Amino acid sequence: MRFPGFSFAHKAFLLLIAVLLTALPLASPAAGAPKRLPARRVSPRRATAESDQAIAARWLKTMPLRDRIAQLVVIPFNGRPMNTRSRDYRKFIRLVSRDHIGGLALVNVAHGRITAKADPLEAASFINRMQKLARTPLLIAGDFERGASMRVDATTPFPHAMAFTASRDVAEARAEGEITAREARALGFEWLFFPDVDVNNNPDNPIINIRSYGENPEDVSAFARAFIEGAHSVPGARVLTTAKHFPGHGDTATDTHMNLATIGGDRQHLETVEWPPFRAAIAAGVDSVMTAHIAAPAVDAPDIPATLSPKLLTGVLRDEMGFKGLIVTDALEMGGVANGFTVGEAAVKAIEAGVDVLLMPPDPEAAINAVAAAVRAGRISPKRIDESAMRVLMAKAHVGLGAGKVVNLNRIHTIVNSPENNAVAQQIADRAVTLVRNDGNFLPLMADSSTAYFILTEAHSTVEGQAFLAEVRKRAPLANVTLLSGSMMDADLEAAVQRASQATRYVVAAFASAAAYRGNLALGGGYPAMLNNLIATKKPVMLVSLGNPYLLRAFSDVAAYMTTYSTVPDAEVAAVKALFGEIPVSGKLPVTIPELAKYGDGIQLRATALSSRR
C-alpha cells in the first residue's frame, strides 16, 4: 500500500533508529580493522518507501497544528491569465504563502455550456509561481478523465472512458495512462483524478454516463486496472491515480453538483456490482479514492453523504477493503454536501469520517479554522490530523516533490500533443465506433449529394461539430451539411430542414454529453421535435450519437443508429470515417439500451473505401 498512516510510537521508533544509524559513521575504524562488508541490497521499493516517510516526517516536524490542517486542503485554479495585482491573485498568494494549503486542483471556466480550458504554458507558469511561494511543495491535481485534454488545451485528445470499453482492448487504457502521466508531469501535475470506476448501470444517470467504462463490473475493473498500471509505469513521471466516486455513482439519477443523490440496492448489490472495481483498483495500487456526495441507505442513514460517513469511509473503505492511501472528497462546493452543511461542519465531519483531503471547500480558511477549533475542543485528536497530514506529505514525497517542484517550461511542447500520441488517441476513437442499427444497409454512404447532414451542437459558441463538418465536406463537397445550435428558434430549425428537403436520406449527428449542473442528457431546445419531423418524412434517418449511447431510446424509429461514446473531435472524425466505410466498424456496446439493444451488441462492418486525406 502506498501511503499508510503511522502512529506516534512508530514514528518515534523510526526516528530513534535514524539517529543511531546517522551516528555510526562518526566513529573512525580502528587500525587493522577488517574491510567494510558490502552494504546489504535493499529493494528499490523498500528504499523508496523509507525515503518518502523520512521526507514526510521532516516536513511534518516543522509544521504547527494549523499548517498540518491546511495541508489537507486543496483549492481550485483555472490556469487562465491572471494579473499579479488582481484580488484573485492576491488570494492565491495568501492561501499558499501564509495559510500553507496543501495543493491546487485545475478547473475549467464555464460560461453556460461553453467551457474554456487552460493554456498549457499559462497553467504551468502559474503552477511554478505557486510552487516557488510554497514552503512545503504543493500537490497539483487535475480531473484528467480524457487525459490532460479534459482541462488543458493542446494536449492529447483522448475520448471518454466508455469509448475504450467498446473495443474490449485494455491495452488502450494502459496507453492512455502512460501518455497522461507524461503530459501531466510535463505541465506540473502530479495527481490524476482518474480512473472513474463507477458502474453505469442506470441509463438515466445524468452525470456519469460516458465517464464510466460501462455497466459491467468486470469491464470497469479491468480497464481501471490497466489505466492505473499504465500511469504508474512511466520512469521519471510518477503520478498519483484516483478511483472515484466511492461508494459508486453509477446507479444514481441525480447530479451531485446540484443535490444529494442516493444509491439504491442492498448490501449485496453494493458488494457484487458497485464495489468490485474499487477493490480491483486498490489491488492495482491506486493511490487515492475520491468520495461521492451520495447516500447509501444500505450502510448508513439516507441523509448522510458518503463523504461524511464514518461507516462507509472508515468502516468499509479502510477496514473492510484495506485501503491505506489518500481519501479525497469530491468538491465540497457541490450541492450534494453544500446544500445541507456549512463549510466548517462539512470539513469537520469529513475528517471525522476518515477523509484526508478536503477538495475545494467554498471557503478554505473557514474550513481550516473549523477543523482547528474541533481539535482544540477535543472533537478531533491531533493524532488524527497527523495521520492525514502524513499521508498527504508522503504522497508528495512519493512523486518526487522533495527533489524538485517546478517544471521546465521549455520542454512542455516537446512532450504534450505529439503526433504519435494523437495517432494513438485517434485509433482508440476509431475502434470505439459502434453500429447498433443499420436497416436497409444505410451504411456505408456514397460521397454524393443524396444525403443531407444535420449537426446538433449543445451550444451556440462551441467547437462541437467543426471536425464533423470539415470531414464530411472533404468527402462530399456538394452535400447539404448544416451546423445547428440548441438555442436556435423552432422556425430556424424548420427552415434548415426545408432547405434539405431534396435529400433522399438524412444523417443527424447529435452531441449529448454528461456535464455538471445540467441534470439530464436529453437533446435540448427544439431538437427533439426537429428529429421527429425528419423521421415522419418516412425517408431513412440515421442518428449518430456523439456522447450518450442511450440516445436511441428517445428516437427509436430511426433507420440506423451509431454511437461514439464521446464528444471530442477525434470521435467526430471517427464517426465520419465510419459513415463512409473508411474504417472497420467493430465496437460493441458496453451498456444495455433498455428494450432496444443488449450489452455486447454491435453490427460489424468491414472497411470498403480508401481513407480520405486529412
C-alpha positions as CSV (number, residue, x, y, z in Angstrom):
1,M,0.0,0.0,0.0
2,R,1.4,3.4,-0.9
3,F,0.7,5.9,1.8
4,P,0.0,4.2,5.1
5,G,-0.6,6.2,8.3
6,F,1.9,6.0,11.1
7,S,1.3,6.1,14.8
8,F,3.4,8.4,17.0
9,A,5.1,5.4,18.6
10,H,6.1,4.0,15.2
11,K,7.4,7.4,14.1
12,A,9.4,7.8,17.3
13,F,10.9,4.4,16.9
14,L,11.9,5.1,13.3
15,L,13.4,8.5,14.4
16,L,15.5,6.7,17.0
17,I,16.8,4.2,14.5
18,A,17.6,7.0,12.1
19,V,19.6,8.8,14.8
20,L,21.5,5.7,15.7
21,L,22.3,5.0,12.1
22,T,23.4,8.5,11.5
23,A,25.8,8.3,14.4
24,L,27.6,5.2,13.3
25,P,29.8,6.7,10.6
26,L,31.2,9.3,13.1
27,A,33.4,6.6,14.7
28,S,36.8,6.1,13.0
29,P,37.6,2.5,12.1
30,A,40.4,1.0,14.3
31,A,43.7,0.4,12.6
32,G,43.8,-3.1,11.1
33,A,40.0,-3.4,11.2
34,P,38.6,-5.6,8.5
35,K,37.3,-4.0,5.4
36,R,33.7,-2.9,5.5
37,L,31.4,-5.5,4.0
38,P,29.3,-4.5,1.0
39,A,26.0,-2.9,2.0
40,R,23.1,-5.3,2.0
41,R,21.0,-4.7,-1.0
42,V,17.6,-3.2,-0.3
43,S,14.9,-3.5,-2.8
44,P,14.1,-0.2,-4.6
45,R,10.5,-0.3,-3.5
46,R,11.5,-0.6,0.2
47,A,14.2,2.1,-0.1
48,T,11.7,4.4,-1.8
49,A,9.1,3.9,0.9
50,E,11.6,4.6,3.7
51,S,12.8,7.7,1.9
52,D,9.2,9.0,1.3
53,Q,8.5,8.5,5.0
54,A,11.7,10.3,6.1
55,I,10.9,13.3,3.8
56,A,7.3,13.5,5.0
57,A,8.4,13.3,8.7
58,R,10.9,16.1,8.2
59,W,8.2,18.3,6.6
60,L,5.7,17.5,9.3
61,K,8.1,18.3,12.1
62,T,8.3,21.9,11.0
63,M,4.5,22.5,11.0
64,P,2.3,23.9,13.7
65,L,-1.1,22.3,14.0
66,R,-2.8,24.9,11.8
67,D,-0.4,24.2,9.0
68,R,-0.9,20.5,9.3
69,I,-4.6,21.0,8.9
70,A,-4.0,23.4,5.9
71,Q,-2.1,20.6,4.2
72,L,-5.4,18.7,3.9
73,V,-7.0,21.5,1.8
74,V,-6.8,21.7,-2.0
75,I,-8.2,24.8,-3.7
76,P,-9.2,25.3,-7.3
77,F,-7.4,27.3,-10.0
78,N,-8.3,27.7,-13.7
79,G,-4.9,28.2,-15.4
80,R,-6.1,31.3,-17.3
81,P,-4.0,34.5,-17.4
82,M,-4.2,36.4,-14.1
83,N,-2.8,39.8,-13.3
84,T,-0.5,39.6,-10.4
85,R,-2.1,42.7,-8.8
86,S,-5.6,41.3,-9.0
87,R,-7.7,40.4,-6.0
88,D,-7.9,36.8,-7.1
89,Y,-4.1,36.5,-7.5
90,R,-3.6,38.0,-4.0
91,K,-5.9,35.4,-2.6
92,F,-3.7,32.7,-4.0
93,I,-0.7,34.4,-2.5
94,R,-2.4,34.4,0.9
95,L,-3.6,30.8,0.8
96,V,-0.3,29.4,-0.4
97,S,2.4,31.5,1.3
98,R,0.5,32.4,4.6
99,D,-2.0,29.6,5.2
100,H,0.2,26.9,3.6
101,I,-2.6,25.0,1.9
102,G,-1.7,21.6,0.6
103,G,-2.4,21.8,-3.1
104,L,-4.3,23.1,-6.2
105,A,-6.8,21.5,-8.5
106,L,-7.3,22.7,-12.0
107,V,-10.9,23.5,-13.1
108,N,-12.3,25.0,-16.3
109,V,-14.0,28.3,-16.7
110,A,-17.6,27.7,-17.7
111,H,-19.9,30.2,-19.4
112,G,-23.2,28.3,-19.7
113,R,-22.4,25.3,-21.9
114,I,-19.1,26.8,-23.1
115,T,-16.0,25.7,-21.3
116,A,-12.7,27.5,-21.6
117,K,-9.7,25.2,-21.0
118,A,-6.3,26.3,-19.6
119,D,-3.4,27.1,-21.9
120,P,-0.5,24.7,-21.2
121,L,2.2,27.3,-20.8
122,E,0.0,29.6,-18.7
123,A,-1.1,26.8,-16.4
124,A,2.4,25.5,-15.9
125,S,3.8,29.0,-15.4
126,F,1.2,29.7,-12.7
127,I,1.9,26.4,-11.0
128,N,5.6,27.2,-11.0
129,R,5.0,30.6,-9.4
130,M,2.8,29.0,-6.7
131,Q,5.3,26.2,-6.0
132,K,8.1,28.8,-5.5
133,L,5.9,30.6,-2.9
134,A,5.0,27.4,-1.1
135,R,7.1,26.5,2.0
136,T,6.1,22.8,1.5
137,P,5.6,21.7,-2.1
138,L,2.1,21.8,-3.4
139,L,0.3,18.7,-4.8
140,I,-1.2,19.7,-8.1
141,A,-4.3,17.8,-9.3
142,G,-6.5,17.6,-12.3
143,D,-9.6,15.8,-13.5
144,F,-7.8,14.3,-16.4
145,E,-10.6,11.9,-17.4
146,R,-9.7,12.2,-21.1
147,G,-6.1,12.7,-20.4
148,A,-4.9,16.2,-19.8
149,S,-7.2,17.3,-22.6
150,M,-10.1,17.4,-20.3
151,R,-8.7,20.5,-18.7
152,V,-5.8,21.7,-20.8
153,D,-5.7,22.8,-24.5
154,A,-3.2,21.4,-26.9
155,T,-2.8,18.1,-25.2
156,T,-3.6,14.6,-26.5
157,P,-7.4,14.5,-27.0
158,F,-8.5,11.1,-25.7
159,P,-12.1,10.1,-25.9
160,H,-14.3,9.4,-22.8
161,A,-13.8,6.2,-20.8
162,M,-16.7,4.3,-22.3
163,A,-15.1,4.6,-25.7
164,F,-12.3,2.4,-24.5
165,T,-14.5,-0.4,-23.4
166,A,-16.3,-0.6,-26.7
167,S,-13.2,-2.0,-28.3
168,R,-12.7,-4.5,-25.4
169,D,-8.9,-3.8,-25.6
170,V,-7.4,-2.9,-22.2
171,A,-4.1,-2.1,-23.8
172,E,-5.7,1.2,-24.9
173,A,-6.5,2.2,-21.3
174,R,-2.9,1.3,-20.4
175,A,-1.6,3.5,-23.2
176,E,-3.8,6.4,-22.0
177,G,-2.4,6.0,-18.5
178,E,1.2,6.2,-19.8
179,I,0.6,9.2,-22.0
180,T,-1.4,11.1,-19.4
181,A,1.3,10.6,-16.8
182,R,3.9,12.0,-19.1
183,E,1.8,15.0,-20.2
184,A,0.6,15.7,-16.7
185,R,4.1,15.8,-15.2
186,A,5.4,18.0,-18.0
187,L,2.7,20.5,-17.1
188,G,3.4,20.4,-13.4
189,F,0.6,18.0,-12.3
190,E,1.2,15.0,-10.0
191,W,-2.3,13.9,-9.1
192,L,-4.8,12.5,-11.6
193,F,-8.4,12.3,-10.5
194,F,-9.0,9.2,-12.7
195,P,-9.9,6.4,-13.3
196,D,-13.7,6.6,-12.9
197,V,-14.7,3.2,-11.5
198,D,-18.4,3.9,-11.3
199,V,-20.5,1.1,-12.9
200,N,-23.0,3.0,-15.1
201,N,-26.0,0.6,-14.8
202,N,-28.6,3.4,-14.7
203,P,-29.4,4.7,-18.2
204,D,-30.9,7.9,-16.7
205,N,-27.7,8.8,-14.8
206,P,-27.2,12.5,-15.8
207,I,-23.6,12.9,-14.7
208,I,-21.6,9.7,-15.0
209,N,-22.7,8.1,-18.3
210,I,-19.8,8.0,-20.8
211,R,-17.3,8.9,-18.0
212,S,-17.7,5.3,-16.8
213,Y,-16.2,2.2,-18.5
214,G,-19.7,0.7,-18.7
215,E,-22.3,-1.3,-16.9
216,N,-20.2,-4.5,-16.4
217,P,-18.2,-4.5,-13.1
218,E,-15.6,-6.8,-14.7
219,D,-15.1,-4.4,-17.6
220,V,-14.8,-1.4,-15.3
221,S,-12.3,-3.3,-13.1
222,A,-10.2,-4.4,-16.0
223,F,-9.9,-1.0,-17.7
224,A,-9.4,0.9,-14.5
225,R,-6.6,-1.6,-13.5
226,A,-5.0,-1.1,-16.9
227,F,-5.1,2.7,-16.6
228,I,-3.5,2.6,-13.2
229,E,-0.8,0.3,-14.4
230,G,-0.1,2.5,-17.4
231,A,0.0,5.7,-15.3
232,H,2.4,4.0,-12.8
233,S,4.8,2.7,-15.5
234,V,6.5,5.8,-16.7
235,P,10.1,6.3,-15.3
236,G,10.6,9.8,-14.1
237,A,7.0,10.8,-14.3
238,R,5.4,9.5,-11.1
239,V,1.8,10.4,-10.7
240,L,-1.0,9.6,-8.2
241,T,-4.1,7.9,-9.5
242,T,-7.6,8.1,-8.1
243,A,-10.5,5.7,-8.1
244,K,-13.8,7.6,-8.0
245,H,-16.6,8.1,-6.8
246,F,-16.9,5.8,-3.7
247,P,-19.2,4.1,-2.8
248,G,-20.3,4.1,-6.5
249,H,-22.1,6.8,-8.5
250,G,-23.3,4.7,-11.5
251,D,-26.7,3.6,-10.2
252,T,-27.9,7.1,-9.5
253,A,-30.2,9.6,-11.3
254,T,-29.2,12.8,-9.6
255,D,-26.3,15.2,-10.4
256,T,-24.5,15.6,-7.1
257,H,-23.3,19.0,-8.3
258,M,-26.9,20.0,-7.6
259,N,-28.3,17.8,-4.9
260,L,-27.6,14.8,-2.7
261,A,-28.0,11.6,-4.7
262,T,-28.9,8.1,-3.4
263,I,-27.6,4.8,-4.5
264,G,-30.2,2.1,-4.1
265,G,-29.9,-1.6,-3.6
266,D,-29.0,-3.7,-0.6
267,R,-25.6,-4.5,0.8
268,Q,-25.3,-7.5,-1.6
269,H,-25.8,-5.2,-4.6
270,L,-23.0,-2.9,-3.4
271,E,-20.7,-5.9,-2.9
272,T,-21.4,-7.5,-6.2
273,V,-21.9,-4.5,-8.6
274,E,-20.6,-1.2,-7.2
275,W,-17.6,-2.3,-5.1
276,P,-15.6,-4.8,-7.2
277,P,-14.0,-2.1,-9.3
278,F,-12.9,-0.3,-6.2
279,R,-11.4,-3.5,-4.8
280,A,-9.6,-4.1,-8.2
281,A,-8.2,-0.5,-8.2
282,I,-6.9,-1.0,-4.6
283,A,-5.3,-4.3,-5.6
284,A,-3.7,-2.5,-8.6
285,G,-2.1,0.1,-6.2
286,V,-4.4,3.1,-6.8
287,D,-3.1,6.0,-4.7
288,S,-6.3,7.7,-3.7
289,V,-10.1,7.2,-3.6
290,M,-12.5,10.0,-4.2
291,T,-15.7,10.1,-2.2
292,A,-19.2,10.7,-3.7
293,H,-21.8,13.1,-2.3
294,I,-24.3,10.3,-2.3
295,A,-26.2,8.4,0.4
296,A,-26.1,4.6,0.7
297,P,-29.0,3.6,2.9
298,A,-27.8,0.0,2.8
299,V,-24.8,1.1,5.0
300,D,-25.7,4.5,6.6
301,A,-28.5,6.9,7.1
302,P,-30.4,8.1,4.0
303,D,-29.5,11.7,4.5
304,I,-25.7,11.3,5.1
305,P,-23.4,11.7,2.1
306,A,-20.7,9.1,1.8
307,T,-18.2,12.0,2.0
308,L,-19.3,12.5,5.7
309,S,-19.9,8.8,6.6
310,P,-17.5,7.1,9.0
311,K,-19.4,3.8,8.3
312,L,-18.5,4.0,4.6
313,L,-15.1,5.6,4.6
314,T,-13.6,4.1,7.8
315,G,-15.8,1.1,8.2
316,V,-15.9,-0.1,4.6
317,L,-13.1,1.6,2.7
318,R,-10.4,1.5,5.3
319,D,-11.3,-1.5,7.5
320,E,-13.0,-3.9,5.1
321,M,-11.3,-3.1,1.8
322,G,-8.0,-2.4,3.5
323,F,-7.3,0.8,1.6
324,K,-4.3,2.7,3.1
325,G,-3.9,5.6,0.6
326,L,-5.4,9.0,0.4
327,I,-9.2,9.5,0.7
328,V,-10.2,12.8,-1.0
329,T,-13.6,14.3,-1.1
330,D,-15.3,15.3,-4.3
331,A,-15.5,19.0,-4.5
332,L,-17.1,20.4,-1.3
333,E,-18.7,23.3,-3.2
334,M,-21.1,20.8,-4.8
335,G,-24.7,20.9,-3.8
336,G,-24.6,17.2,-2.6
337,V,-22.8,18.5,0.5
338,A,-23.0,22.3,0.4
339,N,-26.9,22.3,0.4
340,G,-27.0,20.5,3.8
341,F,-23.9,21.6,5.7
342,T,-21.9,24.7,6.4
343,V,-18.3,24.8,5.1
344,G,-16.9,24.3,8.6
345,E,-19.2,21.5,9.6
346,A,-18.7,19.7,6.3
347,A,-14.9,19.9,6.8
348,V,-15.0,18.6,10.4
349,K,-17.4,15.8,9.6
350,A,-15.3,14.7,6.6
351,I,-12.2,14.5,8.7
352,E,-14.1,12.6,11.4
353,A,-15.4,10.2,8.7
354,G,-11.8,9.4,7.6
355,V,-11.1,11.9,4.8
356,D,-7.5,13.0,4.3
357,V,-8.0,15.8,1.7
358,L,-10.7,18.4,1.6
359,L,-11.2,19.2,-2.1
360,M,-12.3,22.7,-3.0
361,P,-14.2,23.9,0.1
362,P,-16.1,27.1,-0.8
363,D,-14.2,29.0,1.9
364,P,-10.8,27.3,2.5
365,E,-9.9,29.5,5.6
366,A,-13.3,28.7,7.2
367,A,-12.6,25.0,6.7
368,I,-9.2,25.2,8.2
369,N,-10.5,27.3,11.2
370,A,-13.3,24.9,11.8
371,V,-11.1,21.8,11.9
372,A,-8.6,23.7,14.2
373,A,-11.4,24.6,16.5
374,A,-12.6,21.0,16.5
375,V,-9.1,19.9,17.6
376,R,-9.0,22.5,20.4
377,A,-12.4,21.3,21.6
378,G,-11.3,17.7,21.6
379,R,-13.7,16.6,18.9
380,I,-10.8,15.7,16.6
381,S,-7.5,14.5,18.1
382,P,-4.1,15.9,17.0
383,K,-3.1,12.3,16.1
384,R,-6.0,12.1,13.6
385,I,-4.7,15.3,11.9
386,D,-1.2,13.9,11.8
387,E,-2.3,10.7,10.2
388,S,-3.9,12.5,7.3
389,A,-1.1,15.1,7.1
390,M,1.5,12.3,6.9
391,R,-0.5,10.6,4.1
392,V,-0.5,13.9,2.1
393,L,3.2,14.6,2.7
394,M,4.2,11.0,1.8
395,A,2.2,11.3,-1.4
396,K,4.2,14.5,-2.2
397,A,7.4,12.7,-1.4
398,H,6.4,9.7,-3.5
399,V,6.0,11.8,-6.7
400,G,9.4,13.4,-6.1
401,L,8.4,16.9,-4.9
402,G,11.1,16.6,-2.3
403,A,13.7,16.7,-5.1
404,G,12.1,19.4,-7.3
405,K,8.8,21.2,-7.6
406,V,9.0,23.3,-10.7
407,V,8.8,22.2,-14.3
408,N,10.8,23.3,-17.3
409,L,8.5,25.4,-19.5
410,N,10.8,24.9,-22.5
411,R,10.1,21.2,-22.5
412,I,6.3,21.2,-22.4
413,H,5.8,21.3,-26.1
414,T,8.3,18.6,-26.8
415,I,6.1,16.2,-24.7
416,V,2.4,17.2,-25.0
417,N,0.2,16.8,-28.0
418,S,2.8,14.8,-30.0
419,P,1.8,13.4,-33.4
420,E,2.4,9.8,-32.1
421,N,0.2,10.3,-29.1
422,N,-2.5,11.9,-31.2
423,A,-2.4,8.9,-33.6
424,V,-3.0,6.6,-30.6
425,A,-6.0,8.7,-29.4
426,Q,-7.5,8.7,-32.9
427,Q,-7.1,4.9,-33.3
428,I,-8.9,4.5,-29.9
429,A,-11.8,6.7,-31.1
430,D,-11.9,4.8,-34.4
431,R,-12.2,1.4,-32.8
432,A,-14.9,2.6,-30.4
433,V,-17.5,3.4,-33.1
434,T,-20.5,1.1,-32.6
435,L,-23.2,0.5,-35.1
436,V,-26.4,-0.6,-33.3
437,R,-28.9,-0.5,-36.1
438,N,-28.4,-0.4,-39.9
439,D,-31.8,-1.0,-41.5
440,G,-31.7,-1.1,-45.3
441,N,-27.9,-1.2,-45.2
442,F,-27.8,2.6,-44.6
443,L,-24.1,2.3,-44.2
444,P,-21.7,2.8,-45.9
445,L,-22.6,6.1,-47.5
446,M,-21.8,7.3,-51.0
447,A,-19.9,10.5,-51.4
448,D,-22.7,12.3,-53.2
449,S,-25.4,14.9,-52.6
450,S,-28.2,12.5,-51.9
451,T,-27.7,12.6,-48.2
452,A,-28.2,15.7,-46.0
453,Y,-26.4,16.1,-42.7
454,F,-27.5,18.0,-39.6
455,I,-25.1,18.5,-36.8
456,L,-26.8,19.2,-33.5
457,T,-24.4,21.0,-31.1
458,E,-25.1,21.8,-27.5
459,A,-24.3,25.5,-27.5
460,H,-24.1,28.4,-29.9
461,S,-20.4,29.2,-29.5
462,T,-18.6,25.9,-29.4
463,V,-16.1,23.8,-31.3
464,E,-18.5,20.9,-31.3
465,G,-19.3,19.7,-34.8
466,Q,-16.5,21.6,-36.6
467,A,-14.4,18.5,-37.2
468,F,-17.5,16.5,-38.4
469,L,-18.5,19.3,-40.7
470,A,-15.0,19.6,-42.2
471,E,-14.6,15.8,-42.7
472,V,-18.0,15.4,-44.4
473,R,-17.2,18.3,-46.8
474,K,-13.9,16.7,-47.7
475,R,-15.7,13.6,-48.9
476,A,-19.0,15.0,-50.2
477,P,-18.4,18.6,-51.2
478,L,-21.8,19.0,-52.8
479,A,-23.8,17.6,-49.8
480,N,-26.1,19.8,-47.7
481,V,-24.4,20.0,-44.3
482,T,-25.9,22.2,-41.6
483,L,-24.5,23.1,-38.2
484,L,-27.2,23.9,-35.7
485,S,-27.4,25.2,-32.1
486,G,-29.7,24.1,-29.3
487,S,-30.5,27.8,-28.7
488,M,-32.0,28.3,-32.2
489,M,-35.7,29.1,-32.6
490,D,-38.0,26.4,-33.9
491,A,-38.6,28.4,-37.1
492,D,-34.9,28.4,-37.8
493,L,-34.7,24.7,-37.3
494,E,-37.7,24.1,-39.6
495,A,-36.1,26.3,-42.3
496,A,-32.9,24.2,-42.1
497,V,-35.0,21.1,-42.6
498,Q,-36.8,22.6,-45.5
499,R,-33.5,23.6,-47.3
500,A,-32.5,19.9,-47.2
501,S,-35.9,18.5,-48.4
502,Q,-34.5,17.3,-51.7
503,A,-32.2,14.8,-49.9
504,T,-33.2,11.1,-50.1
505,R,-31.8,10.3,-46.6
506,Y,-30.6,12.2,-43.5
507,V,-27.7,11.8,-41.1
508,V,-28.2,13.6,-37.8
509,A,-25.1,13.9,-35.6
510,A,-26.2,14.8,-32.1
511,F,-23.9,15.9,-29.3
512,A,-25.1,14.7,-25.8
513,S,-22.6,14.9,-23.1
514,A,-22.6,14.5,-19.3
515,A,-22.0,17.8,-17.7
516,A,-22.3,19.4,-14.3
517,Y,-25.5,21.3,-13.3
518,R,-27.4,20.1,-16.4
519,G,-29.5,17.4,-14.7
520,N,-30.2,15.3,-17.8
521,L,-28.7,14.1,-21.1
522,A,-31.7,14.8,-23.3
523,L,-31.3,16.8,-26.5
524,G,-32.2,20.4,-25.8
525,G,-34.4,23.1,-27.3
526,G,-36.3,22.2,-30.5
527,Y,-34.0,19.3,-31.5
528,P,-36.4,16.5,-30.4
529,A,-39.3,18.0,-32.5
530,M,-37.0,18.5,-35.5
531,L,-35.6,15.0,-35.4
532,N,-39.1,13.5,-35.1
533,N,-40.2,15.6,-38.0
534,L,-37.4,14.2,-40.1
535,I,-38.4,10.7,-39.1
536,A,-42.0,11.5,-40.0
537,T,-41.0,12.2,-43.7
538,K,-40.5,8.4,-44.0
539,K,-37.1,9.0,-45.5
540,P,-34.3,6.9,-43.9
541,V,-32.8,8.8,-40.9
542,M,-29.5,7.8,-39.3
543,L,-28.8,9.1,-35.7
544,V,-25.2,9.4,-34.8
545,S,-24.8,9.9,-31.0
546,L,-21.6,11.8,-30.2
547,G,-21.7,11.0,-26.5
548,N,-24.7,9.4,-24.6
549,P,-25.1,5.9,-26.1
550,Y,-28.7,5.7,-24.7
551,L,-30.0,8.4,-27.0
552,L,-31.7,5.8,-29.2
553,R,-34.4,5.4,-26.5
554,A,-35.8,8.8,-27.4
555,F,-35.8,8.2,-31.2
556,S,-36.4,4.5,-31.5
557,D,-37.9,4.8,-35.0
558,V,-34.6,5.8,-36.8
559,A,-33.4,3.5,-39.5
560,A,-29.8,3.4,-38.3
561,Y,-28.0,4.3,-35.1
562,M,-24.4,4.7,-34.4
563,T,-22.6,5.9,-31.2
564,T,-19.0,7.0,-30.4
565,Y,-19.4,7.4,-26.6
566,S,-17.6,10.7,-26.8
567,T,-17.9,14.4,-27.9
568,V,-14.2,15.0,-28.6
569,P,-13.0,16.0,-32.1
570,D,-11.4,12.6,-32.7
571,A,-14.8,10.9,-32.1
572,E,-16.3,13.2,-34.8
573,V,-13.6,12.2,-37.2
574,A,-14.0,8.6,-36.4
575,A,-17.8,8.8,-37.0
576,V,-17.3,10.3,-40.4
577,K,-14.7,7.7,-41.4
578,A,-17.2,5.0,-40.3
579,L,-20.1,6.6,-42.3
580,F,-18.1,6.4,-45.5
581,G,-16.7,2.9,-44.9
582,E,-13.1,4.0,-44.5
583,I,-12.6,2.1,-41.2
584,P,-13.9,-1.2,-39.9
585,V,-16.9,-0.7,-37.6
586,S,-16.1,-3.1,-34.7
587,G,-17.3,-1.6,-31.4
588,K,-19.6,-3.4,-29.1
589,L,-21.9,-1.8,-26.5
590,P,-20.5,-1.7,-23.0
591,V,-24.0,-1.0,-21.8
592,T,-27.6,-2.1,-22.4
593,I,-30.0,0.2,-24.2
594,P,-33.3,-0.9,-22.5
595,E,-35.7,-2.7,-24.8
596,L,-33.6,-1.8,-27.9
597,A,-30.1,-3.3,-27.6
598,K,-28.2,-5.7,-25.4
599,Y,-24.8,-5.4,-23.7
600,G,-22.3,-6.6,-26.3
601,D,-24.4,-5.8,-29.3
602,G,-22.7,-4.2,-32.3
603,I,-23.0,-4.7,-36.1
604,Q,-19.6,-5.4,-37.6
605,L,-18.7,-3.8,-40.9
606,R,-15.5,-4.1,-42.9
607,A,-13.9,-1.1,-44.4
608,T,-15.0,-0.7,-48.0
609,A,-13.3,2.6,-49.1
610,L,-9.9,4.3,-49.0
611,S,-9.5,6.8,-46.3
612,S,-9.8,10.5,-47.3
613,R,-6.8,12.7,-47.0
614,R,-6.7,14.5,-43.6
